[in-house]
Structures are given as C-alpha cells and as structure tokens.
Amino acid sequence: MVWRCFQCGDSYDDRPAFCAGCGQTGSVYQLGRRARAEIDSALEIASAADLVRQANRVEQLAGCPGVMVGGQALVVLAGPPGSGKSSLATRILDGTPGPVIYVSVEEAPGPSLGQRLARLGVKRADFGVIGWGDADQVAAVLRNRRCVAVCIDSVQVAHWHARELRHLLAVLPALRLVVAVSQVNKRGEIAGTNELLHEADVALEVADMSATLVKSRFQPVQGDSNDKPIRFPVLLPVLPSAIVGDEVRLQREGFRKLRLLRDAPISEGAQPHRDAALPESPA
C-alpha cells in the first residue's frame, strides 16, 4: 500500500508519524480502494415518479443558512485539517429529523469525539456513531435503523469513492442525504481526484470555521445581495448570557431556528412575550 500526504503530495511505503516533506501531522492517508462489498452489487432501481418527487423536494440544508438541498443529495464538505468540517457535518446531521449515522473513521469513538458532540449540544438517542467498519456493516446499520442521513468522515481514509456514495442513496430507500467530509491539499484542491466534486450535488468549502457554497444543483452559488457568495459560520453565534427576565430559556430547533421563550413578564405590569423569533443566521 502507498501512503500520501494530501498537503504536499509526498508518498511513503509505510505510514509515517508525520510528513517529512511539509512537517504536517495527520495529513498522510492510504491510497487505494476499499474491499468490494455486497452492497456494491445491489440493483439501483427507481420509478419516474420517485425521481421527479426527489427533484422537486428542495429545502434548507440543516445547519447551513441559505443553502438549499434536494432529496437524495450528496453533500461534500472540503477543507484543511482543523477548519471545522467535522463540526459542520455534526451540525447537519443533528439538525436532520430522523435517525442518522456518523461514520467517524479519522477520529475513533471515544472521549475526544464525545467532547465535540457535547460542545455542539448533540444528545439525540437516534444520532448513531460508527468507528471503523466495512461498507456492508455500515449499509446494514443504515438499512436496519432506516437512517435518513449518513456522514463519512473522511472519504479518503475510509476509501469511499464518489460513485459508491451515490450508490448508497440509490439502494437504501430511507436514505436521503449523504455528507462526505474530504481533505484538501495545500492548493485547496480535494485530495485524490476531482470525481467527488463532480458528483456532488452541493459542495461547501470550509476554512477557519466558516463555510462557503462553491457548487449547487439546487440554487445559484451567489446569494441575493450583490452577487456575494453564500457564506456562514460553522458554529452558531453565542447569545448573551445576561438577558433580563425571570425565566428565559433557549430552545434549539434542529440548528435552524432559535426561539426566545419568556415564561414571565420582564417587569410588573409588562406583558409576556412568547415565541419571539431570533435571527436564523448572523447579520
């Protein structure tokens, strides 16, 4: 097997502790394809009615203000290490109603991953996490739990190729969203080939905890104002902790909306304000 650094492109016969070419740690991944699985031979079949319905079903992608997505979509999150890709992928899954699976290949399930989930407020019982597993094992869990979304983090380390990700959407009826986390090289290009970007329905470039829409089959890449690109922070803005009121609580609805609910008047004689909507994204 050959190991390659996605930052500088240096190759190695064995996996090094760090890349001697650029000095980066955690940037070397194994080239090659995953072992062929039974799921790869599953027949892809759909009715014309289903395909039209999927094409017409367009809604906002959870956790991504201003970004639209259709039914059975492949979403690619690409960026350098530490840019916020995994956090954004977690937000997307957590904001998607229904059972979801996070395939965490780069970061094994453990305290570190648990801390990230806690930091992002993920506590759902139907948010499943898989460590290392082959394609058939992952597909079996998705099928048995009737999962609506899955994230592969990262596709380079897991050896999932673009067509194989699309195949999952075609053969698992309940699955309507695949999120592919991808590393990029020092030129900002997706590590490996351009196949993943070409196959993607939606592609987001993640850098410095901010995401930018770079490709979409469902909307123009530019926003409505002055043709600026659609860009948003990976993490939700932190609201002031000191809010006047007797009992103020914040309720998150799938990362899409924040609602301020007041249970008591601010002052004697004042009327309580209920369901006062806060902005969905920072100005």
Backbone bond lengths (Angstrom), bond angles and torsions (degrees), N, CA, C in turn:
res aa  C-N    CA-C-N  psi(-1)  N-CA   C-N-CA  omega(-1)  CA-C   N-CA-C  phi
1 M - - - 1.464 - - 1.536 109.55 -
2 V 1.326 115.09 149.46 1.456 121.42 -179.93 1.520 108.64 -111.44
3 W 1.318 115.06 136.59 1.469 121.25 176.99 1.520 108.48 -109.98
4 R 1.336 116.48 139.37 1.463 120.13 -176.44 1.525 109.88 -135.86
5 C 1.339 115.03 142.96 1.461 121.10 175.93 1.527 108.65 -85.82
6 F 1.339 117.10 125.40 1.460 119.05 -179.63 1.520 112.05 -78.45
7 Q 1.353 118.18 -8.32 1.460 120.48 177.49 1.523 111.82 -83.41
8 C 1.335 116.87 -49.04 1.467 119.75 -175.47 1.521 114.08 -116.81
9 G 1.349 117.78 -12.60 1.448 120.59 177.56 1.510 115.75 89.63
10 D 1.343 119.21 -0.11 1.463 121.10 178.27 1.525 110.64 -62.48
11 S 1.335 116.66 143.99 1.461 122.11 -178.08 1.521 110.83 -114.05
12 Y 1.341 115.98 152.33 1.463 122.22 -178.42 1.529 109.07 -141.91
13 D 1.347 115.11 149.26 1.466 120.05 175.63 1.518 111.70 -77.31
14 D 1.322 116.98 -31.65 1.460 122.69 176.56 1.520 108.66 -124.97
15 R 1.318 115.55 156.40 1.459 119.26 -178.20 1.526 110.74 -72.78
16 P 1.340 117.79 120.19 1.470 120.68 178.84 1.523 111.12 -85.66
17 A 1.329 116.45 163.08 1.461 120.70 176.65 1.517 110.69 -67.63
18 F 1.338 116.63 -30.93 1.464 122.18 175.73 1.524 107.73 -153.14
19 C 1.310 116.71 166.00 1.464 120.63 -179.77 1.524 109.61 -81.99
20 A 1.321 116.38 122.46 1.468 120.55 179.35 1.518 111.76 -70.74
21 G 1.337 116.75 -22.72 1.457 120.02 -177.57 1.512 113.52 -74.07
22 C 1.339 116.85 -41.56 1.471 119.69 -176.49 1.527 112.62 -121.98
23 G 1.346 116.86 -6.56 1.454 120.18 177.56 1.517 114.85 79.91
24 Q 1.345 117.70 3.92 1.458 121.11 -178.30 1.530 111.00 -78.46
25 T 1.319 115.52 143.76 1.464 120.82 172.27 1.521 108.79 -104.70
26 G 1.326 116.47 147.13 1.453 120.97 -179.97 1.507 114.55 74.62
27 S 1.338 117.41 13.56 1.464 119.90 -177.24 1.522 112.92 -106.55
28 V 1.331 117.67 0.86 1.462 121.34 -176.58 1.527 109.13 -101.12
29 Y 1.326 116.50 126.25 1.457 120.95 179.08 1.527 109.65 -127.83
30 Q 1.307 115.70 163.12 1.461 121.85 -175.78 1.520 110.42 -89.89
31 L 1.324 115.96 129.42 1.450 120.58 177.11 1.526 110.21 -80.13
32 G 1.315 114.88 160.22 1.456 119.07 176.82 1.512 111.51 122.46
33 R 1.314 115.57 178.11 1.451 122.10 179.40 1.522 109.05 -109.41
34 R 1.319 115.32 154.25 1.451 119.42 176.49 1.519 109.33 -72.71
35 A 1.323 115.70 163.02 1.461 120.33 179.15 1.529 109.61 -63.99
36 R 1.320 116.89 143.26 1.461 120.48 179.82 1.523 109.18 -64.17
37 A 1.332 115.29 140.84 1.459 121.11 -175.88 1.527 110.08 -123.99
38 E 1.327 115.71 163.86 1.462 120.49 179.47 1.525 111.55 -62.71
39 I 1.325 116.83 -35.48 1.463 120.45 -179.00 1.525 111.23 -60.47
40 D 1.341 117.41 -26.09 1.453 121.01 -179.14 1.525 111.94 -66.28
41 S 1.342 116.85 -24.14 1.464 121.13 -177.72 1.522 112.86 -95.24
42 A 1.326 117.14 -0.60 1.466 120.43 -180.00 1.520 110.29 -64.18
43 L 1.336 115.59 140.47 1.461 121.05 -177.08 1.521 111.04 -73.09
44 E 1.324 116.05 132.49 1.461 121.67 174.37 1.531 108.06 -92.37
45 I 1.326 116.52 115.17 1.449 120.62 -179.08 1.526 109.51 -144.98
46 A 1.315 116.17 138.65 1.464 121.32 179.44 1.521 108.79 -153.19
47 S 1.325 116.42 156.12 1.456 121.05 176.96 1.519 109.48 -89.05
48 A 1.334 115.39 159.51 1.460 119.85 177.35 1.525 110.54 -61.25
49 A 1.342 115.98 -37.61 1.461 120.11 179.86 1.521 111.43 -62.24
50 D 1.342 116.81 -41.66 1.464 120.44 179.16 1.522 111.14 -64.46
51 L 1.315 117.01 -42.57 1.454 120.49 -178.45 1.529 111.27 -65.28
52 V 1.326 116.88 -40.82 1.466 120.32 178.61 1.525 110.11 -66.60
53 R 1.338 116.75 -41.65 1.463 120.12 179.82 1.526 110.73 -62.42
54 Q 1.317 117.62 -41.12 1.460 121.11 178.83 1.522 110.65 -64.76
55 A 1.338 116.32 -39.51 1.463 120.11 -178.99 1.525 111.26 -66.34
56 N 1.313 116.98 -32.29 1.465 121.13 -177.39 1.523 113.40 -88.10
57 R 1.327 116.54 -10.99 1.461 119.44 -178.40 1.525 109.32 -88.92
58 V 1.320 115.91 94.97 1.461 121.10 -179.11 1.517 108.74 -120.29
59 E 1.315 116.64 129.32 1.456 122.64 -179.30 1.521 109.58 -147.31
60 Q 1.325 116.52 170.55 1.458 119.54 179.77 1.513 110.46 -71.03
61 L 1.328 115.59 136.43 1.454 121.06 175.62 1.519 109.36 -71.92
62 A 1.313 116.65 125.44 1.468 121.15 -176.96 1.524 110.93 -54.35
63 G 1.334 116.11 135.28 1.453 121.33 176.94 1.510 114.84 77.14
64 C 1.346 117.64 3.52 1.461 121.19 -176.07 1.534 109.63 -130.29
65 P 1.333 118.83 85.31 1.461 122.02 -177.26 1.521 112.44 -56.20
66 G 1.327 115.34 127.76 1.456 120.28 177.12 1.510 115.28 86.20
67 V 1.326 118.39 -5.82 1.463 122.30 -177.70 1.528 109.04 -100.60
68 M 1.330 116.78 124.70 1.451 122.37 -178.85 1.526 110.62 -101.34
69 V 1.327 114.88 152.68 1.462 120.09 -179.15 1.518 108.76 -146.22
70 G 1.327 116.26 147.22 1.459 121.44 178.83 1.511 111.45 -103.30
71 G 1.317 115.53 -178.47 1.455 120.22 -179.96 1.518 112.44 -68.86
72 Q 1.331 116.42 145.33 1.466 123.88 179.32 1.538 111.35 50.62
73 A 1.317 114.99 60.03 1.463 121.58 -174.74 1.521 111.92 -105.81
74 L 1.322 115.52 148.44 1.460 123.01 172.66 1.518 107.78 -104.62
75 V 1.340 116.10 116.58 1.457 122.79 -179.14 1.528 109.06 -110.14
76 V 1.319 117.24 126.56 1.462 122.61 -178.85 1.523 109.80 -109.22
77 L 1.325 116.02 129.14 1.464 122.80 174.33 1.524 107.24 -112.50
78 A 1.323 117.28 114.00 1.461 121.03 -175.55 1.521 110.20 -121.16
79 G 1.332 115.75 138.99 1.454 120.11 178.66 1.512 111.25 175.38
80 P 1.332 117.27 169.79 1.469 121.37 -179.98 1.526 111.32 -73.56
81 P 1.330 117.45 168.74 1.467 120.45 178.17 1.521 111.47 -59.39
82 G 1.327 116.20 139.47 1.451 121.11 177.07 1.514 115.17 77.16
83 S 1.326 117.67 10.43 1.467 120.74 -176.53 1.520 113.04 -83.23
84 G 1.350 117.27 -16.66 1.455 120.55 -179.63 1.514 113.94 113.25
85 K 1.332 118.00 10.67 1.476 121.32 -177.94 1.529 111.31 -60.97
86 S 1.328 116.22 -48.62 1.464 119.60 -177.00 1.522 111.39 -66.57
87 S 1.325 116.85 -37.04 1.466 119.85 177.61 1.525 110.67 -64.52
88 L 1.339 116.42 -41.77 1.460 119.47 179.10 1.524 110.61 -66.70
89 A 1.334 117.03 -41.13 1.464 120.15 178.03 1.528 110.52 -60.43
90 T 1.334 116.12 -39.89 1.467 120.58 178.47 1.520 110.63 -63.81
91 R 1.319 117.00 -42.42 1.461 121.21 178.10 1.514 111.19 -61.04
92 I 1.325 116.82 -43.47 1.466 120.90 -178.70 1.531 110.33 -61.87
93 L 1.316 115.95 -47.20 1.469 119.03 -179.70 1.517 111.42 -64.82
94 D 1.316 116.46 -44.02 1.465 119.86 -176.25 1.528 111.28 -66.10
95 G 1.313 117.40 -27.37 1.459 120.96 179.38 1.512 113.82 -88.55
96 T 1.332 117.38 -1.22 1.462 121.49 -179.80 1.524 109.61 -93.87
97 P 1.315 119.10 117.49 1.477 120.79 -179.71 1.517 111.70 -64.90
98 G 1.312 116.43 136.29 1.457 121.82 179.52 1.507 111.86 108.76
99 P 1.329 117.76 167.49 1.469 121.70 -179.22 1.523 112.05 -61.37
100 V 1.329 115.91 135.90 1.467 121.55 179.76 1.525 109.18 -134.06
101 I 1.328 115.40 158.26 1.467 121.92 178.40 1.522 109.56 -130.75
102 Y 1.336 115.42 132.12 1.471 122.44 175.20 1.530 107.06 -109.19
103 V 1.332 116.87 112.15 1.466 121.95 178.15 1.529 107.02 -91.29
104 S 1.332 115.86 100.56 1.462 122.03 -174.83 1.521 108.92 -99.81
105 V 1.324 115.87 91.83 1.463 121.09 -177.06 1.527 111.14 -86.66
106 E 1.332 116.83 -39.77 1.460 119.64 -178.53 1.523 111.93 -72.76
107 E 1.327 117.49 -35.85 1.461 122.32 -178.13 1.524 108.36 -119.98
108 A 1.322 116.23 105.53 1.460 120.43 -176.02 1.527 110.91 -63.80
109 P 1.335 117.20 147.34 1.465 119.59 176.37 1.525 110.75 -55.51
110 G 1.308 116.92 123.88 1.462 122.09 -176.72 1.510 110.04 178.70
111 P 1.335 117.11 -165.29 1.476 120.64 -176.67 1.522 113.93 -58.08
112 S 1.335 117.95 -40.86 1.460 120.12 -177.68 1.524 111.05 -63.08
113 L 1.327 115.84 -47.56 1.459 119.53 178.48 1.522 110.49 -66.23
114 G 1.320 116.85 -38.30 1.457 120.56 178.03 1.517 112.38 -61.25
115 Q 1.324 116.38 -38.15 1.463 120.33 178.52 1.527 110.87 -66.17
116 R 1.341 116.51 -39.11 1.466 118.87 178.40 1.529 110.58 -65.28
117 L 1.319 117.14 -42.81 1.459 120.15 178.80 1.526 110.73 -62.64
118 A 1.341 116.01 -40.94 1.470 119.49 179.17 1.516 110.72 -66.19
119 R 1.332 116.36 -40.05 1.469 120.61 -179.61 1.529 111.26 -62.99
120 L 1.333 115.88 -32.91 1.456 120.69 -179.49 1.527 112.05 -91.32
121 G 1.332 116.46 0.01 1.456 120.35 175.84 1.513 114.49 76.04
122 V 1.326 117.44 25.72 1.462 120.94 -179.26 1.529 109.45 -86.95
123 K 1.321 116.28 116.20 1.462 120.69 -178.29 1.526 112.35 -135.25
124 R 1.305 116.82 9.44 1.461 120.84 -175.15 1.518 112.20 -66.66
125 A 1.322 116.79 137.92 1.465 121.00 177.55 1.520 111.41 -73.02
126 D 1.341 117.33 -24.10 1.466 119.95 -179.38 1.530 111.74 -96.63
127 F 1.336 116.31 16.23 1.471 121.91 172.09 1.521 106.42 -98.01
128 G 1.330 116.64 96.30 1.464 121.24 -176.39 1.517 112.00 -90.89
129 V 1.331 115.96 149.89 1.461 122.04 178.82 1.524 109.15 -125.33
130 I 1.330 116.06 128.96 1.464 122.81 176.58 1.513 108.34 -116.27
131 G 1.324 116.41 135.81 1.453 120.75 173.19 1.520 109.00 -86.74
132 W 1.305 116.28 -130.81 1.457 119.56 -179.70 1.525 109.72 -76.38
133 G 1.326 117.12 130.11 1.457 122.61 178.15 1.509 109.71 -161.49
134 D 1.342 116.74 153.55 1.466 117.67 -179.97 1.524 109.89 -80.53
135 A 1.322 115.46 172.98 1.460 120.99 -173.41 1.526 111.97 -62.01
136 D 1.324 117.67 -39.21 1.458 120.21 -179.35 1.526 111.67 -67.69
137 Q 1.321 117.07 -36.71 1.457 120.07 178.17 1.529 110.65 -65.75
138 V 1.333 115.85 -43.06 1.465 119.92 178.40 1.527 109.91 -63.79
139 A 1.330 116.73 -45.29 1.462 120.41 -179.09 1.525 111.37 -63.06
140 A 1.341 117.27 -36.95 1.458 120.95 -179.98 1.527 111.05 -64.16
141 V 1.334 116.89 -41.63 1.465 120.62 178.31 1.521 110.07 -65.31
142 L 1.326 116.70 -43.77 1.464 120.30 179.42 1.525 111.16 -61.08
143 R 1.314 116.35 -40.30 1.460 120.55 -178.61 1.525 111.10 -71.85
144 N 1.330 117.55 -46.45 1.460 121.11 -176.48 1.528 112.50 -65.83
145 R 1.321 116.33 -36.06 1.467 120.30 -179.22 1.525 112.29 -90.03
146 R 1.328 116.86 -3.14 1.464 122.38 -176.57 1.530 110.31 51.44
147 C 1.313 114.62 52.19 1.464 120.73 -177.56 1.520 110.95 -69.33
148 V 1.319 115.27 143.15 1.460 121.16 179.42 1.525 111.91 -97.59
149 A 1.333 117.27 -16.02 1.465 120.48 -179.14 1.519 110.13 -151.61
150 V 1.324 115.17 149.08 1.463 121.41 177.31 1.527 108.37 -143.67
151 C 1.335 115.67 145.50 1.467 121.63 174.18 1.520 108.89 -120.37
152 I 1.330 116.83 134.90 1.474 122.87 174.23 1.521 107.08 -109.54
153 D 1.324 117.16 116.32 1.472 122.54 -174.92 1.534 109.53 -130.35
154 S 1.331 117.29 104.87 1.452 127.70 -5.13 1.526 109.72 -108.54
155 V 1.343 115.36 163.51 1.459 119.26 -177.04 1.524 111.51 -70.09
156 Q 1.346 117.84 -27.06 1.461 119.43 178.33 1.526 111.19 -67.55
157 V 1.308 116.88 -46.10 1.466 120.38 -178.19 1.522 110.78 -71.90
158 A 1.341 117.90 -35.84 1.460 121.57 -179.36 1.523 112.50 -81.16
159 H 1.337 116.86 -10.33 1.472 122.04 -179.52 1.522 112.12 61.88
160 W 1.322 117.61 39.61 1.458 121.55 173.39 1.516 107.77 -98.32
161 H 1.321 116.02 126.61 1.450 120.38 179.49 1.523 110.14 -99.24
162 A 1.320 115.58 163.75 1.464 121.25 -170.87 1.529 112.29 -56.80
163 R 1.316 116.78 -46.32 1.469 119.63 -177.80 1.529 110.82 -65.65
164 E 1.318 117.61 -32.02 1.465 120.68 178.31 1.526 111.38 -69.67
165 L 1.322 116.65 -34.66 1.454 120.53 176.48 1.533 110.39 -67.87
166 R 1.316 116.66 -42.24 1.465 121.00 176.97 1.527 110.43 -62.98
167 H 1.320 116.26 -35.88 1.468 121.57 -179.65 1.529 110.84 -61.65
168 L 1.335 117.18 -38.16 1.466 120.39 178.04 1.523 110.74 -57.85
169 L 1.322 116.69 -43.50 1.460 120.73 -179.98 1.526 111.64 -64.43
170 A 1.318 115.88 -31.09 1.455 120.26 -176.02 1.529 112.82 -79.26
171 V 1.335 117.81 -28.45 1.469 119.86 -172.76 1.526 113.63 -108.49
172 L 1.338 117.95 -7.80 1.464 120.84 177.22 1.533 108.10 -112.19
173 P 1.316 117.91 101.89 1.470 121.68 -171.00 1.523 114.53 -57.45
174 A 1.342 118.03 -37.79 1.471 119.75 -176.54 1.521 112.33 -75.63
175 L 1.324 117.62 -22.03 1.461 121.84 -174.59 1.526 110.19 -74.68
176 R 1.331 116.87 125.54 1.461 119.86 179.29 1.526 113.44 -125.06
177 L 1.346 117.15 -1.25 1.466 119.22 -179.94 1.522 110.03 -150.55
178 V 1.344 115.57 128.44 1.468 121.92 172.19 1.523 107.07 -120.40
179 V 1.334 116.05 124.63 1.468 122.32 177.34 1.517 107.86 -106.72
180 A 1.324 116.46 120.39 1.460 121.98 -179.41 1.523 109.24 -108.81
181 V 1.321 117.00 117.58 1.463 122.11 176.75 1.526 107.90 -91.21
182 S 1.321 116.56 127.12 1.461 121.09 -174.89 1.524 111.53 -129.60
183 Q 1.318 115.44 140.01 1.460 121.31 173.00 1.526 109.72 -79.54
184 V 1.325 116.34 158.29 1.463 121.49 174.64 1.525 109.21 -125.02
185 N 1.331 116.05 158.31 1.457 120.01 177.49 1.524 110.38 -86.97
186 K 1.335 116.46 -175.16 1.465 119.89 -175.04 1.519 112.53 -68.56
187 R 1.348 117.40 -14.27 1.467 120.86 176.03 1.530 111.52 -90.76
188 G 1.346 116.21 1.94 1.450 120.17 -179.83 1.513 113.77 82.84
189 E 1.337 117.32 11.22 1.454 121.41 -179.73 1.520 109.98 -93.78
190 I 1.339 116.59 148.36 1.461 120.95 178.21 1.512 109.70 -60.01
191 A 1.334 116.18 130.13 1.461 121.09 -178.80 1.522 109.45 -62.61
192 G 1.335 116.33 133.18 1.458 120.73 179.95 1.518 109.73 104.34
193 T 1.332 117.07 -117.50 1.458 121.34 -179.30 1.526 110.22 -119.05
194 N 1.333 116.04 174.97 1.461 121.16 177.60 1.522 112.09 -86.37
195 E 1.321 116.98 3.88 1.462 121.19 -177.41 1.526 111.46 -56.99
196 L 1.313 116.81 -40.86 1.460 120.98 -176.74 1.521 111.14 -64.38
197 L 1.322 117.41 -43.33 1.460 121.11 179.68 1.521 110.88 -66.72
198 H 1.318 117.59 -39.03 1.458 121.11 179.35 1.532 111.02 -65.24
199 E 1.315 117.17 -38.30 1.465 121.71 -176.57 1.519 111.87 -78.33
200 A 1.321 117.67 -23.54 1.467 121.43 -174.32 1.523 111.83 -63.22
201 D 1.341 115.66 141.13 1.458 121.22 171.64 1.528 109.99 -84.70
202 V 1.329 115.64 -35.49 1.457 122.64 176.98 1.525 107.76 -135.76
203 A 1.317 117.56 132.15 1.462 121.62 177.67 1.521 108.98 -127.43
204 L 1.323 115.52 130.35 1.457 122.55 178.59 1.519 109.23 -119.97
205 E 1.323 115.92 130.01 1.457 121.87 175.71 1.525 108.11 -93.67
206 V 1.331 116.61 122.90 1.463 121.30 -175.61 1.524 109.12 -111.67
207 A 1.336 115.61 128.17 1.464 121.26 178.63 1.522 108.82 -153.78
208 D 1.322 115.88 135.00 1.473 121.65 176.34 1.523 111.71 52.63
209 M 1.342 116.51 44.40 1.469 123.00 176.84 1.524 112.31 60.62
210 S 1.336 116.19 31.54 1.459 121.38 175.33 1.527 107.96 -137.97
211 A 1.335 116.94 143.05 1.465 121.26 -177.63 1.526 109.99 -117.19
212 T 1.344 115.84 141.32 1.457 122.38 179.00 1.523 109.30 -127.09
213 L 1.315 116.93 132.02 1.456 121.39 177.33 1.524 109.40 -74.35
214 V 1.340 116.84 122.02 1.465 120.65 -178.67 1.526 112.54 -115.85
215 K 1.342 116.54 -14.33 1.464 119.61 177.52 1.514 109.02 -154.77
216 S 1.334 116.76 142.22 1.458 120.72 175.87 1.518 109.89 -158.62
217 R 1.318 116.31 137.79 1.459 122.02 172.64 1.531 111.33 -91.83
218 F 1.329 116.59 -1.33 1.456 120.50 -171.82 1.529 114.14 -115.45
219 Q 1.326 118.38 -7.69 1.453 120.88 -177.07 1.523 109.65 -166.69
220 P 1.342 117.99 163.40 1.462 119.46 172.99 1.527 110.28 -64.30
221 V 1.307 116.38 146.77 1.462 120.18 179.98 1.522 110.98 -67.91
222 Q 1.340 117.16 -33.54 1.461 120.87 178.90 1.527 109.78 -80.51
223 G 1.326 115.18 151.68 1.449 119.92 176.66 1.518 111.83 -78.66
224 D 1.317 116.89 -171.70 1.464 121.91 -177.04 1.523 113.44 -80.35
225 S 1.337 117.68 -23.60 1.459 120.10 -173.91 1.528 111.39 -104.11
226 N 1.344 115.67 116.47 1.473 122.42 173.39 1.525 113.24 57.55
227 D 1.332 116.61 26.68 1.465 121.33 177.30 1.524 113.23 55.22
228 K 1.322 116.42 28.87 1.456 119.70 177.38 1.521 109.73 -77.91
229 P 1.326 118.31 146.20 1.471 119.65 178.98 1.521 111.37 -65.72
230 I 1.311 115.71 153.01 1.456 120.67 176.96 1.521 108.46 -76.63
231 R 1.331 115.80 116.68 1.460 121.25 -176.62 1.529 108.79 -136.86
232 F 1.318 116.50 143.88 1.457 120.37 -178.48 1.529 109.39 -154.28
233 P 1.334 117.58 156.25 1.466 120.47 178.43 1.521 111.21 -73.65
234 V 1.319 115.70 146.24 1.466 120.49 179.27 1.520 110.62 -66.41
235 L 1.331 116.83 -40.01 1.455 121.16 -179.05 1.511 110.27 -99.69
236 L 1.325 116.57 146.22 1.450 121.33 176.56 1.513 109.98 -65.33
237 P 1.334 118.13 146.95 1.464 119.81 176.79 1.520 110.66 -63.88
238 V 1.327 115.60 146.23 1.458 121.36 178.53 1.520 108.99 -84.73
239 L 1.314 116.83 123.09 1.452 120.38 -179.39 1.520 110.13 -83.56
240 P 1.330 118.08 151.58 1.463 120.46 178.98 1.517 111.17 -57.08
241 S 1.320 115.82 136.09 1.466 119.93 -179.19 1.512 111.74 -77.96
242 A 1.336 117.86 -26.35 1.465 121.23 -178.88 1.519 109.22 -95.00
243 I 1.337 116.45 95.30 1.452 122.41 177.53 1.517 107.21 -117.29
244 V 1.336 116.20 126.89 1.449 119.89 -177.03 1.524 109.28 -66.29
245 G 1.338 117.14 134.86 1.452 121.19 179.53 1.504 109.60 148.63
246 D 1.312 116.29 156.66 1.455 119.34 -176.19 1.519 112.20 -74.30
247 E 1.305 117.61 -56.29 1.459 119.28 179.27 1.517 107.68 -132.82
248 V 1.301 115.14 102.47 1.458 120.72 -179.14 1.512 107.57 -113.38
249 R 1.293 116.22 127.76 1.463 118.56 177.25 1.523 109.32 -130.66
250 L 1.299 115.99 151.16 1.454 121.38 179.49 1.513 108.79 -108.31
251 Q 1.298 115.96 134.86 1.452 120.61 179.94 1.517 108.46 -121.27
252 R 1.327 116.33 123.65 1.449 119.82 178.43 1.521 108.40 -94.41
253 E 1.305 116.61 132.39 1.455 121.42 178.74 1.525 107.59 -113.92
254 G 1.329 115.68 86.87 1.447 119.96 176.75 1.507 114.61 61.10
255 F 1.322 118.90 29.65 1.458 123.83 179.97 1.525 112.28 64.91
256 R 1.330 117.93 1.03 1.452 119.06 -176.75 1.522 112.20 -91.24
257 K 1.315 116.60 -26.30 1.449 118.70 -172.83 1.513 109.67 -146.55
258 L 1.311 115.78 142.41 1.457 121.30 172.01 1.518 107.34 -114.71
259 R 1.312 116.36 130.44 1.453 120.11 -179.93 1.516 108.77 -122.60
260 L 1.325 115.52 133.79 1.460 121.81 178.70 1.522 107.81 -97.22
261 L 1.329 114.92 115.80 1.454 119.91 -177.89 1.517 109.11 -111.67
262 R 1.314 116.83 121.77 1.454 120.84 179.66 1.526 108.17 -105.88
263 D 1.323 115.62 126.24 1.456 120.67 -178.32 1.524 112.47 -93.01
264 A 1.320 117.37 -12.41 1.459 119.29 -177.62 1.523 108.95 -146.61
265 P 1.315 117.51 155.87 1.471 119.81 178.27 1.517 111.56 -61.48
266 I 1.333 115.76 150.86 1.457 120.39 178.07 1.522 109.95 -68.47
267 S 1.294 116.66 -40.12 1.454 120.29 178.72 1.518 108.68 -142.73
268 E 1.296 115.53 164.00 1.462 119.48 -177.56 1.525 110.16 -59.86
269 G 1.322 115.83 129.14 1.446 120.64 179.64 1.514 113.81 91.89
270 A 1.337 116.89 -14.94 1.462 119.60 179.35 1.521 109.57 -79.83
271 Q 1.322 115.52 151.99 1.454 119.69 -179.88 1.527 109.64 -89.31
272 P 1.340 117.42 138.53 1.467 119.53 178.20 1.522 110.89 -68.79
273 H 1.309 114.89 141.88 1.460 121.01 178.31 1.519 108.12 -106.35
274 R 1.309 117.46 120.34 1.452 121.59 -178.58 1.531 110.23 -114.96
275 D 1.313 113.23 147.60 1.463 120.58 175.92 1.519 112.96 56.14
276 A 1.320 116.19 38.54 1.469 119.45 175.70 1.515 108.77 -78.04
277 A 1.316 116.92 111.78 1.454 120.35 -173.26 1.527 110.78 -75.09
278 L 1.305 116.10 136.46 1.463 121.52 173.85 1.509 108.34 -95.34
279 P 1.338 119.17 161.67 1.464 120.93 178.46 1.516 110.46 -59.39
280 E 1.343 116.57 143.17 1.445 122.05 -179.91 1.524 111.83 -78.29
281 S 1.309 118.45 -20.72 1.460 121.56 179.74 1.516 107.87 -148.04
282 P 1.335 116.82 155.01 1.468 119.40 -179.44 1.509 111.09 -64.75
283 A 1.326 114.14 151.28 1.469 118.39 -179.38 1.509 110.22 -68.95
